[in-house]
Amino acid sequence: MQYTTEPQIEEFEFRGSAREWFGVWIVNLFLTIITAGIYSAWAKVRTKKYFYQNTYVAGRNFDYHATGLQILIGRIIMIVAFIAFSIVSAIPLVGLVALLALLFIVPFLLIRSFRFNAQMSSWSNVRFRFEGGYVPAFLAFILYPILTALTLYLTFPFLDRAVKRFTLNGHSLGGHSFSFDAPIAPFYKAFFAAAAWVVGMLMIIGSVVFSMIGSIDPVTLAEDPTASVVLIGGIYAMIFIAFFPALTVYRAFVRNVTLNHLALEGGHEFVSNVQPMTVVWIAISNALITVLSLGLLLPWAQVRLYRYLAEHTTLVPNGPLDQFVGQIETRAGAMGDAYTDLEGIDLGLPV
């Protein structure tokens, strides 16, 4: 349906604060420690609720509806399954069969996890849905990664785009489907930008480290623990400075590409305009501040990054948003929220 009214651009907004989040975070941390990790299931729910409920677009916020018990049950199922798989894998032939079977089971588990997280999330009291199929999931998460590895990851942008196509095209909101399709060129632009950072930093820092090695007498290096510590520290610093910002640069570029090619049924589009180097600065400074504060400023760092990403995300509705909200609320009410028991359990997968 095409609207004739001039659309109003709606910016995403995060209304939470570092002080509020610190209160939630410190309680989560304390209860997780004293319960030997059991409370982490409830901590995950409280975390998602806080960030979802404080994220607004067009004056309406998101929400998360899962319970800690659902998360805990899902984790127990996965732990039991992992233990059983480990025991079976000890038998050579049976272990090989189990490994092959696992390759076909993983897509099914991922679909369940995507479905659970979608159904437990909402915007303006309307639930998201996920309806991705098994074959596309198998291709995106099993076959394509294997083929990518065979190309020494030079085709990683194709894999990344395939995963995003599967996950985003499978989602819907109130019966309105999301659609994503982007050319491969921007993914390779992000890939080569990240690769250029890695190569450049390795050359610069590597030359410094090797010059340090050349200036140290081999006997001193072998006998002086301080020299060895400095050398090892330099190597770790080289790895951190080379790869961590590169990953951040890639993710920032791809975030823009992904959201700028994402649409919601009805012609509603999204815009992301984050600056990769700004995200790198935020990520690196957040890491340093967190380390120097012994972790106490982690909530501030998390809110800082989350707020920046939200403030650089925009919804461009194709017409009056109130009319669209009325449509999704009506369609969602007609579909209902009847979930099966399995769909009501978080399988604990990182998706």
Secondary structure as a PSIPRED ss2 file (coil, helix, strand):
# PSIPRED VFORMAT (PSIPRED V4.0)

   1 M C   1.000  0.000  0.000
   2 Q C   1.000  0.000  0.000
   3 Y C   1.000  0.000  0.000
   4 T C   1.000  0.000  0.000
   5 T C   1.000  0.000  0.000
   6 E C   1.000  0.000  0.000
   7 P C   1.000  0.000  0.000
   8 Q C   1.000  0.000  0.000
   9 I C   1.000  0.000  0.000
  10 E E   0.000  0.000  1.000
  11 E E   0.000  0.000  1.000
  12 F E   0.000  0.000  1.000
  13 E E   0.000  0.000  1.000
  14 F E   0.000  0.000  1.000
  15 R C   1.000  0.000  0.000
  16 G C   1.000  0.000  0.000
  17 S C   1.000  0.000  0.000
  18 A H   0.000  1.000  0.000
  19 R H   0.000  1.000  0.000
  20 E H   0.000  1.000  0.000
  21 W H   0.000  1.000  0.000
  22 F H   0.000  1.000  0.000
  23 G H   0.000  1.000  0.000
  24 V H   0.000  1.000  0.000
  25 W H   0.000  1.000  0.000
  26 I H   0.000  1.000  0.000
  27 V H   0.000  1.000  0.000
  28 N H   0.000  1.000  0.000
  29 L H   0.000  1.000  0.000
  30 F H   0.000  1.000  0.000
  31 L H   0.000  1.000  0.000
  32 T H   0.000  1.000  0.000
  33 I H   0.000  1.000  0.000
  34 I H   0.000  1.000  0.000
  35 T C   1.000  0.000  0.000
  36 A C   1.000  0.000  0.000
  37 G C   1.000  0.000  0.000
  38 I C   1.000  0.000  0.000
  39 Y C   1.000  0.000  0.000
  40 S H   0.000  1.000  0.000
  41 A H   0.000  1.000  0.000
  42 W H   0.000  1.000  0.000
  43 A H   0.000  1.000  0.000
  44 K H   0.000  1.000  0.000
  45 V H   0.000  1.000  0.000
  46 R H   0.000  1.000  0.000
  47 T H   0.000  1.000  0.000
  48 K H   0.000  1.000  0.000
  49 K H   0.000  1.000  0.000
  50 Y H   0.000  1.000  0.000
  51 F H   0.000  1.000  0.000
  52 Y H   0.000  1.000  0.000
  53 Q H   0.000  1.000  0.000
  54 N C   1.000  0.000  0.000
  55 T E   0.000  0.000  1.000
  56 Y E   0.000  0.000  1.000
  57 V E   0.000  0.000  1.000
  58 A C   1.000  0.000  0.000
  59 G C   1.000  0.000  0.000
  60 R E   0.000  0.000  1.000
  61 N E   0.000  0.000  1.000
  62 F E   0.000  0.000  1.000
  63 D E   0.000  0.000  1.000
  64 Y E   0.000  0.000  1.000
  65 H C   1.000  0.000  0.000
  66 A C   1.000  0.000  0.000
  67 T C   1.000  0.000  0.000
  68 G H   0.000  1.000  0.000
  69 L H   0.000  1.000  0.000
  70 Q H   0.000  1.000  0.000
  71 I H   0.000  1.000  0.000
  72 L H   0.000  1.000  0.000
  73 I H   0.000  1.000  0.000
  74 G H   0.000  1.000  0.000
  75 R H   0.000  1.000  0.000
  76 I H   0.000  1.000  0.000
  77 I H   0.000  1.000  0.000
  78 M H   0.000  1.000  0.000
  79 I H   0.000  1.000  0.000
  80 V H   0.000  1.000  0.000
  81 A H   0.000  1.000  0.000
  82 F H   0.000  1.000  0.000
  83 I H   0.000  1.000  0.000
  84 A H   0.000  1.000  0.000
  85 F H   0.000  1.000  0.000
  86 S H   0.000  1.000  0.000
  87 I H   0.000  1.000  0.000
  88 V H   0.000  1.000  0.000
  89 S H   0.000  1.000  0.000
  90 A C   1.000  0.000  0.000
  91 I C   1.000  0.000  0.000
  92 P H   0.000  1.000  0.000
  93 L H   0.000  1.000  0.000
  94 V H   0.000  1.000  0.000
  95 G H   0.000  1.000  0.000
  96 L H   0.000  1.000  0.000
  97 V H   0.000  1.000  0.000
  98 A H   0.000  1.000  0.000
  99 L H   0.000  1.000  0.000
 100 L H   0.000  1.000  0.000
 101 A H   0.000  1.000  0.000
 102 L H   0.000  1.000  0.000
 103 L H   0.000  1.000  0.000
 104 F H   0.000  1.000  0.000
 105 I H   0.000  1.000  0.000
 106 V H   0.000  1.000  0.000
 107 P H   0.000  1.000  0.000
 108 F H   0.000  1.000  0.000
 109 L H   0.000  1.000  0.000
 110 L H   0.000  1.000  0.000
 111 I H   0.000  1.000  0.000
 112 R H   0.000  1.000  0.000
 113 S H   0.000  1.000  0.000
 114 F H   0.000  1.000  0.000
 115 R H   0.000  1.000  0.000
 116 F H   0.000  1.000  0.000
 117 N H   0.000  1.000  0.000
 118 A H   0.000  1.000  0.000
 119 Q H   0.000  1.000  0.000
 120 M C   1.000  0.000  0.000
 121 S E   0.000  0.000  1.000
 122 S E   0.000  0.000  1.000
 123 W E   0.000  0.000  1.000
 124 S C   1.000  0.000  0.000
 125 N C   1.000  0.000  0.000
 126 V E   0.000  0.000  1.000
 127 R E   0.000  0.000  1.000
 128 F E   0.000  0.000  1.000
 129 R E   0.000  0.000  1.000
 130 F E   0.000  0.000  1.000
 131 E C   1.000  0.000  0.000
 132 G C   1.000  0.000  0.000
 133 G C   1.000  0.000  0.000
 134 Y H   0.000  1.000  0.000
 135 V H   0.000  1.000  0.000
 136 P H   0.000  1.000  0.000
 137 A H   0.000  1.000  0.000
 138 F H   0.000  1.000  0.000
 139 L H   0.000  1.000  0.000
 140 A H   0.000  1.000  0.000
 141 F H   0.000  1.000  0.000
 142 I H   0.000  1.000  0.000
 143 L H   0.000  1.000  0.000
 144 Y H   0.000  1.000  0.000
 145 P H   0.000  1.000  0.000
 146 I H   0.000  1.000  0.000
 147 L H   0.000  1.000  0.000
 148 T H   0.000  1.000  0.000
 149 A H   0.000  1.000  0.000
 150 L H   0.000  1.000  0.000
 151 T C   1.000  0.000  0.000
 152 L C   1.000  0.000  0.000
 153 Y C   1.000  0.000  0.000
 154 L C   1.000  0.000  0.000
 155 T C   1.000  0.000  0.000
 156 F H   0.000  1.000  0.000
 157 P H   0.000  1.000  0.000
 158 F H   0.000  1.000  0.000
 159 L H   0.000  1.000  0.000
 160 D H   0.000  1.000  0.000
 161 R H   0.000  1.000  0.000
 162 A H   0.000  1.000  0.000
 163 V H   0.000  1.000  0.000
 164 K H   0.000  1.000  0.000
 165 R H   0.000  1.000  0.000
 166 F H   0.000  1.000  0.000
 167 T H   0.000  1.000  0.000
 168 L H   0.000  1.000  0.000
 169 N H   0.000  1.000  0.000
 170 G C   1.000  0.000  0.000
 171 H E   0.000  0.000  1.000
 172 S E   0.000  0.000  1.000
 173 L E   0.000  0.000  1.000
 174 G C   1.000  0.000  0.000
 175 G C   1.000  0.000  0.000
 176 H E   0.000  0.000  1.000
 177 S E   0.000  0.000  1.000
 178 F E   0.000  0.000  1.000
 179 S E   0.000  0.000  1.000
 180 F E   0.000  0.000  1.000
 181 D C   1.000  0.000  0.000
 182 A C   1.000  0.000  0.000
 183 P C   1.000  0.000  0.000
 184 I C   1.000  0.000  0.000
 185 A H   0.000  1.000  0.000
 186 P H   0.000  1.000  0.000
 187 F H   0.000  1.000  0.000
 188 Y H   0.000  1.000  0.000
 189 K H   0.000  1.000  0.000
 190 A H   0.000  1.000  0.000
 191 F H   0.000  1.000  0.000
 192 F H   0.000  1.000  0.000
 193 A H   0.000  1.000  0.000
 194 A H   0.000  1.000  0.000
 195 A H   0.000  1.000  0.000
 196 A H   0.000  1.000  0.000
 197 W H   0.000  1.000  0.000
 198 V H   0.000  1.000  0.000
 199 V H   0.000  1.000  0.000
 200 G H   0.000  1.000  0.000
 201 M H   0.000  1.000  0.000
 202 L H   0.000  1.000  0.000
 203 M H   0.000  1.000  0.000
 204 I H   0.000  1.000  0.000
 205 I H   0.000  1.000  0.000
 206 G H   0.000  1.000  0.000
 207 S H   0.000  1.000  0.000
 208 V H   0.000  1.000  0.000
 209 V H   0.000  1.000  0.000
 210 F H   0.000  1.000  0.000
 211 S H   0.000  1.000  0.000
 212 M H   0.000  1.000  0.000
 213 I H   0.000  1.000  0.000
 214 G H   0.000  1.000  0.000
 215 S H   0.000  1.000  0.000
 216 I C   1.000  0.000  0.000
 217 D C   1.000  0.000  0.000
 218 P H   0.000  1.000  0.000
 219 V H   0.000  1.000  0.000
 220 T H   0.000  1.000  0.000
 221 L H   0.000  1.000  0.000
 222 A H   0.000  1.000  0.000
 223 E H   0.000  1.000  0.000
 224 D C   1.000  0.000  0.000
 225 P H   0.000  1.000  0.000
 226 T H   0.000  1.000  0.000
 227 A H   0.000  1.000  0.000
 228 S H   0.000  1.000  0.000
 229 V H   0.000  1.000  0.000
 230 V H   0.000  1.000  0.000
 231 L H   0.000  1.000  0.000
 232 I H   0.000  1.000  0.000
 233 G H   0.000  1.000  0.000
 234 G H   0.000  1.000  0.000
 235 I H   0.000  1.000  0.000
 236 Y H   0.000  1.000  0.000
 237 A H   0.000  1.000  0.000
 238 M H   0.000  1.000  0.000
 239 I H   0.000  1.000  0.000
 240 F H   0.000  1.000  0.000
 241 I H   0.000  1.000  0.000
 242 A H   0.000  1.000  0.000
 243 F H   0.000  1.000  0.000
 244 F H   0.000  1.000  0.000
 245 P H   0.000  1.000  0.000
 246 A H   0.000  1.000  0.000
 247 L H   0.000  1.000  0.000
 248 T H   0.000  1.000  0.000
 249 V H   0.000  1.000  0.000
 250 Y H   0.000  1.000  0.000
 251 R H   0.000  1.000  0.000
 252 A H   0.000  1.000  0.000
 253 F H   0.000  1.000  0.000
 254 V H   0.000  1.000  0.000
 255 R H   0.000  1.000  0.000
 256 N H   0.000  1.000  0.000
 257 V H   0.000  1.000  0.000
 258 T H   0.000  1.000  0.000
 259 L H   0.000  1.000  0.000
 260 N H   0.000  1.000  0.000
 261 H C   1.000  0.000  0.000
 262 L E   0.000  0.000  1.000
 263 A E   0.000  0.000  1.000
 264 L E   0.000  0.000  1.000
 265 E C   1.000  0.000  0.000
 266 G C   1.000  0.000  0.000
 267 G C   1.000  0.000  0.000
 268 H E   0.000  0.000  1.000
 269 E E   0.000  0.000  1.000
 270 F E   0.000  0.000  1.000
 271 V E   0.000  0.000  1.000
 272 S E   0.000  0.000  1.000
 273 N C   1.000  0.000  0.000
 274 V C   1.000  0.000  0.000
 275 Q C   1.000  0.000  0.000
 276 P H   0.000  1.000  0.000
 277 M H   0.000  1.000  0.000
 278 T H   0.000  1.000  0.000
 279 V H   0.000  1.000  0.000
 280 V H   0.000  1.000  0.000
 281 W H   0.000  1.000  0.000
 282 I H   0.000  1.000  0.000
 283 A H   0.000  1.000  0.000
 284 I H   0.000  1.000  0.000
 285 S H   0.000  1.000  0.000
 286 N H   0.000  1.000  0.000
 287 A H   0.000  1.000  0.000
 288 L H   0.000  1.000  0.000
 289 I H   0.000  1.000  0.000
 290 T H   0.000  1.000  0.000
 291 V H   0.000  1.000  0.000
 292 L H   0.000  1.000  0.000
 293 S C   1.000  0.000  0.000
 294 L C   1.000  0.000  0.000
 295 G C   1.000  0.000  0.000
 296 L C   1.000  0.000  0.000
 297 L C   1.000  0.000  0.000
 298 L H   0.000  1.000  0.000
 299 P H   0.000  1.000  0.000
 300 W H   0.000  1.000  0.000
 301 A H   0.000  1.000  0.000
 302 Q H   0.000  1.000  0.000
 303 V H   0.000  1.000  0.000
 304 R H   0.000  1.000  0.000
 305 L H   0.000  1.000  0.000
 306 Y H   0.000  1.000  0.000
 307 R H   0.000  1.000  0.000
 308 Y H   0.000  1.000  0.000
 309 L H   0.000  1.000  0.000
 310 A H   0.000  1.000  0.000
 311 E H   0.000  1.000  0.000
 312 H C   1.000  0.000  0.000
 313 T E   0.000  0.000  1.000
 314 T E   0.000  0.000  1.000
 315 L E   0.000  0.000  1.000
 316 V E   0.000  0.000  1.000
 317 P C   1.000  0.000  0.000
 318 N C   1.000  0.000  0.000
 319 G C   1.000  0.000  0.000
 320 P C   1.000  0.000  0.000
 321 L H   0.000  1.000  0.000
 322 D H   0.000  1.000  0.000
 323 Q H   0.000  1.000  0.000
 324 F H   0.000  1.000  0.000
 325 V H   0.000  1.000  0.000
 326 G H   0.000  1.000  0.000
 327 Q H   0.000  1.000  0.000
 328 I H   0.000  1.000  0.000
 329 E H   0.000  1.000  0.000
 330 T H   0.000  1.000  0.000
 331 R H   0.000  1.000  0.000
 332 A H   0.000  1.000  0.000
 333 G H   0.000  1.000  0.000
 334 A H   0.000  1.000  0.000
 335 M H   0.000  1.000  0.000
 336 G C   1.000  0.000  0.000
 337 D C   1.000  0.000  0.000
 338 A C   1.000  0.000  0.000
 339 Y C   1.000  0.000  0.000
 340 T C   1.000  0.000  0.000
 341 D C   1.000  0.000  0.000
 342 L H   0.000  1.000  0.000
 343 E H   0.000  1.000  0.000
 344 G H   0.000  1.000  0.000
 345 I C   1.000  0.000  0.000
 346 D C   1.000  0.000  0.000
 347 L C   1.000  0.000  0.000
 348 G C   1.000  0.000  0.000
 349 L C   1.000  0.000  0.000
 350 P C   1.000  0.000  0.000
 351 V C   1.000  0.000  0.000
